[in-house]
Amino acid sequence: MMTRRSRLPPSRFLVFFTSVLFLQFLG
C-alpha cells in the first residue's frame, strides 16, 4: 500500500474498509 504521508490524518477505518472490499472482490 502507499506509504507516502498525506495531509489527511491516518484513517485506520479506511484501511479496514479497503481490506473488506478487497476480500469481497476476491469472493
Secondary structure, DSSP 8 states (H G I E B T S, - for coil): ------SS---HHHHHHHHHHHHHHH-
